[in-house]
Every structure is written in structure tokens, then in C-alpha cells.
Amino acid sequence: MLSKDTPSDKLKWYQKLYNFGKQVYHNDIKSPVLGETFGSVVSNMMSEGVEETSEELLADLSKALFTAAYQLSGSKTDLHAFENVFDRYALSFIGGTVGGGIAGGLPGYRAARYNNSMDGK
């Protein structure tokens, strides 16, 4: 395991993690039980996590824009944009990955329930 003490070590660790994800996606590992591919489930998880996080970012950007407009008009209104950023973004990403994984794996699970053979044929 790489140490994450210096910024270059952190970058190498994130590159290794990214390359692993890319390898899993391109290899598209087959799941004999679900009939779905592991790569498609992981892809759904990641895309839904990024989508949920981008929604949270868009909400913060719109709050910041409206706060600036209010303050330029002389109002003291503050919509508190970009508060608890790490907590909210991490929660959005984790929630999105869980939802994306369920939505990605559910069709294969339903198909496997009605399959009488254990070999997936």
C-alpha cells in the first residue's frame, strides 16, 4: 500500500485507484449469479454518486449567487452556501452510490430469481 504522507504520494494513490476503477470497467467482470456485469453496476454507482454530488454543488452555487444578489441590493440575507461542504457532498456521493448500485443490480437480481439453474444458463 502506498503511503499518503506527501502530496505526490496522495496523487499516486488516487491515480492507482482511478486506474483500478478504469480496469474494472473495461474488463467488465461477469457475475454468474446476477447475470449483470460487475462493471455496469459499478458504473451506475459512480455515475449516480457524481450526479448527486453535482446537484449539491449546483444548489450551493445558486445559493451563493442569490446571496450575492441580495447583498448587492442592500439586504442582509445570507443563504449559507458552502457550509458543511465535506459532510454534505460525501453524504450525497455515498447515497448516490448506494442508490445507483441498487438500481444497477436490481434487474439482474430479478432475472436470477426466475432462473432455475445455478449455472446461469
VEXVO-551544 format. One record per residue (C-alpha): residue in one letter; residue number from 0; x, y, z. Coordinates in nm, 2 decimals, m for minus. Layout:
<recs>
+--------+-----+--------+--------+--------+
! residu ! num !     xx !     yy !     zz !
+--------+-----+--------+--------+--------+
!      A ! NUM !      X !      Y !      Z !
...
+--------+-----+--------+--------+--------+
</recs>
This chain:
<recs>
+--------+-----+--------+--------+--------+
! residu ! num !     xx !     yy !     zz !
+--------+-----+--------+--------+--------+
!      M !   0 !   0.00 !   0.00 !   0.00 !
!      L !   1 !   0.13 !   0.35 !  m0.08 !
!      S !   2 !   0.17 !   0.60 !   0.19 !
!      K !   3 !  m0.03 !   0.91 !   0.17 !
!      D !   4 !   0.21 !   1.14 !   0.35 !
!      T !   5 !   0.32 !   1.38 !   0.08 !
!      P !   6 !   0.11 !   1.54 !  m0.20 !
!      S !   7 !   0.28 !   1.33 !  m0.47 !
!      D !   8 !   0.21 !   1.01 !  m0.27 !
!      K !   9 !  m0.16 !   1.11 !  m0.25 !
!      L !  10 !  m0.17 !   1.18 !  m0.62 !
!      K !  11 !  m0.01 !   0.84 !  m0.69 !
!      W !  12 !  m0.26 !   0.67 !  m0.46 !
!      Y !  13 !  m0.56 !   0.84 !  m0.64 !
!      Q !  14 !  m0.42 !   0.76 !  m0.98 !
!      K !  15 !  m0.38 !   0.40 !  m0.87 !
!      L !  16 !  m0.74 !   0.40 !  m0.75 !
!      Y !  17 !  m0.86 !   0.56 !  m1.08 !
!      N !  18 !  m0.67 !   0.31 !  m1.29 !
!      F !  19 !  m0.82 !   0.02 !  m1.09 !
!      G !  20 !  m1.17 !   0.15 !  m1.15 !
!      K !  21 !  m1.10 !   0.20 !  m1.52 !
!      Q !  22 !  m0.96 !  m0.15 !  m1.54 !
!      V !  23 !  m1.27 !  m0.30 !  m1.37 !
!      Y !  24 !  m1.49 !  m0.10 !  m1.60 !
!      H !  25 !  m1.31 !  m0.21 !  m1.92 !
!      N !  26 !  m1.28 !  m0.57 !  m1.82 !
!      D !  27 !  m1.65 !  m0.59 !  m1.74 !
!      I !  28 !  m1.62 !  m0.88 !  m1.49 !
!      K !  29 !  m1.92 !  m1.11 !  m1.53 !
!      S !  30 !  m2.14 !  m1.21 !  m1.23 !
!      P !  31 !  m2.28 !  m1.56 !  m1.29 !
!      V !  32 !  m2.54 !  m1.52 !  m1.02 !
!      L !  33 !  m2.69 !  m1.18 !  m1.12 !
!      G !  34 !  m2.65 !  m1.21 !  m1.49 !
!      E !  35 !  m2.55 !  m0.85 !  m1.49 !
!      T !  36 !  m2.19 !  m0.73 !  m1.53 !
!      F !  37 !  m2.00 !  m0.60 !  m1.23 !
!      G !  38 !  m1.87 !  m0.31 !  m1.44 !
!      S !  39 !  m2.22 !  m0.19 !  m1.52 !
!      V !  40 !  m2.32 !  m0.19 !  m1.16 !
!      V !  41 !  m2.00 !  m0.01 !  m1.06 !
!      S !  42 !  m2.06 !   0.23 !  m1.34 !
!      N !  43 !  m2.42 !   0.30 !  m1.23 !
!      M !  44 !  m2.29 !   0.35 !  m0.87 !
!      M !  45 !  m2.03 !   0.60 !  m0.97 !
!      S !  46 !  m2.24 !   0.79 !  m1.22 !
!      E !  47 !  m2.53 !   0.83 !  m0.97 !
!      G !  48 !  m2.28 !   0.93 !  m0.69 !
!      V !  49 !  m2.13 !   1.20 !  m0.91 !
!      E !  50 !  m2.47 !   1.32 !  m1.03 !
!      E !  51 !  m2.60 !   1.36 !  m0.67 !
!      T !  52 !  m2.28 !   1.54 !  m0.57 !
!      S !  53 !  m2.31 !   1.78 !  m0.87 !
!      E !  54 !  m2.67 !   1.85 !  m0.77 !
!      E !  55 !  m2.54 !   1.95 !  m0.43 !
!      L !  56 !  m2.28 !   2.17 !  m0.59 !
!      L !  57 !  m2.54 !   2.34 !  m0.81 !
!      A !  58 !  m2.75 !   2.41 !  m0.51 !
!      D !  59 !  m2.45 !   2.58 !  m0.33 !
!      L !  60 !  m2.37 !   2.78 !  m0.64 !
!      S !  61 !  m2.73 !   2.90 !  m0.67 !
!      K !  62 !  m2.73 !   2.99 !  m0.30 !
!      A !  63 !  m2.41 !   3.19 !  m0.34 !
!      L !  64 !  m2.55 !   3.37 !  m0.65 !
!      F !  65 !  m2.87 !   3.47 !  m0.47 !
!      T !  66 !  m2.68 !   3.57 !  m0.16 !
!      A !  67 !  m2.46 !   3.80 !  m0.37 !
!      A !  68 !  m2.77 !   3.94 !  m0.54 !
!      Y !  69 !  m2.94 !   4.00 !  m0.21 !
!      Q !  70 !  m2.63 !   4.17 !  m0.06 !
!      L !  71 !  m2.59 !   4.39 !  m0.37 !
!      S !  72 !  m2.95 !   4.51 !  m0.33 !
!      G !  73 !  m2.87 !   4.61 !   0.03 !
!      S !  74 !  m3.03 !   4.31 !   0.21 !
!      K !  75 !  m2.85 !   4.13 !   0.49 !
!      T !  76 !  m2.99 !   3.79 !   0.38 !
!      D !  77 !  m2.74 !   3.51 !   0.37 !
!      L !  78 !  m2.84 !   3.17 !   0.24 !
!      H !  79 !  m2.54 !   3.00 !   0.39 !
!      A !  80 !  m2.39 !   2.85 !   0.08 !
!      F !  81 !  m2.09 !   2.61 !   0.11 !
!      E !  82 !  m2.15 !   2.52 !   0.47 !
!      N !  83 !  m2.05 !   2.17 !   0.59 !
!      V !  84 !  m1.93 !   2.10 !   0.23 !
!      F !  85 !  m1.74 !   1.78 !   0.30 !
!      D !  86 !  m2.02 !   1.63 !   0.50 !
!      R !  87 !  m2.30 !   1.71 !   0.26 !
!      Y !  88 !  m2.10 !   1.62 !  m0.06 !
!      A !  89 !  m1.98 !   1.29 !   0.09 !
!      L !  90 !  m2.33 !   1.20 !   0.21 !
!      S !  91 !  m2.47 !   1.29 !  m0.14 !
!      F !  92 !  m2.20 !   1.08 !  m0.31 !
!      I !  93 !  m2.25 !   0.78 !  m0.07 !
!      G !  94 !  m2.63 !   0.80 !  m0.11 !
!      G !  95 !  m2.59 !   0.81 !  m0.48 !
!      T !  96 !  m2.36 !   0.51 !  m0.50 !
!      V !  97 !  m2.60 !   0.31 !  m0.28 !
!      G !  98 !  m2.90 !   0.40 !  m0.50 !
!      G !  99 !  m2.71 !   0.35 !  m0.82 !
!      G ! 100 !  m2.58 !   0.01 !  m0.71 !
!      I ! 101 !  m2.93 !  m0.10 !  m0.62 !
!      A ! 102 !  m3.08 !   0.04 !  m0.94 !
!      G ! 103 !  m2.79 !  m0.12 !  m1.14 !
!      G ! 104 !  m2.81 !  m0.46 !  m0.98 !
!      L ! 105 !  m3.19 !  m0.50 !  m0.94 !
!      P ! 106 !  m3.27 !  m0.61 !  m1.29 !
!      G ! 107 !  m3.01 !  m0.89 !  m1.27 !
!      Y ! 108 !  m3.13 !  m0.99 !  m0.93 !
!      R ! 109 !  m3.49 !  m1.01 !  m1.06 !
!      A ! 110 !  m3.38 !  m1.22 !  m1.36 !
!      A ! 111 !  m3.18 !  m1.45 !  m1.13 !
!      R ! 112 !  m3.48 !  m1.52 !  m0.91 !
!      Y ! 113 !  m3.67 !  m1.67 !  m1.20 !
!      N ! 114 !  m3.37 !  m1.87 !  m1.32 !
!      N ! 115 !  m3.40 !  m2.24 !  m1.21 !
!      S ! 116 !  m3.04 !  m2.34 !  m1.28 !
!      M ! 117 !  m2.74 !  m2.24 !  m1.07 !
!      D ! 118 !  m2.50 !  m2.21 !  m1.37 !
!      G ! 119 !  m2.68 !  m1.90 !  m1.51 !
!      K ! 120 !  m2.78 !  m2.07 !  m1.83 !
+--------+-----+--------+--------+--------+
</recs>
